[in-house]
Amino acid sequence: MDLFASSSEEPDAKKRRYILTGMALALILAVGLWYALRFISEKHTISHFMDAVTAGNFEQAYQIWKPHGSYSYQDFLSDWGLMGYYGPVKSYRIESAEEPHNGGSGVIVMVEISPFQPFPDNNNPQSGRNREVRLWVERSDQSISFPP
């Protein structure tokens, strides 16, 4: 008997190994895809809103915001208008989206806004005027507000 003779694997064992490896890979890809796309609708809502703000179409942005309670159009302009607290906003970048740590019915989307167009790189001196804004997107109706 030769000690260095190659041992062949049974075809059924080889087939099982390939099936299990393929299933594990498919599961990893599915989880990764879910993780990458889990807040896609909330990010889309914020993109739509910020596109309207950067275009100066504040009435459309206010409609996308879907205000609740006493947040009037004047209050909105005081925040997002050309002379508002966050204004003028000429460009933006969505940084992240996450569920709040204490649960909740919405998603917090972190947006970096800039008064310059195009959005300045981090090594550009104009990037010092960028601001981060946390926005709350309610999952049920995609309304926007500031986080509670």
PyMOL commands that set and color helices and strands:
alter all, ss='L'
color gray80, all
select helices_A, chain A and resi 11-37+40-54+58-65+73-80+125-129
alter helices_A, ss='H'
color red, helices_A
select strands_A, chain A and resi 91-98+106-114+131-138+144-145
alter strands_A, ss='S'
color yellow, strands_A
deselect
rebuild
show_as cartoon
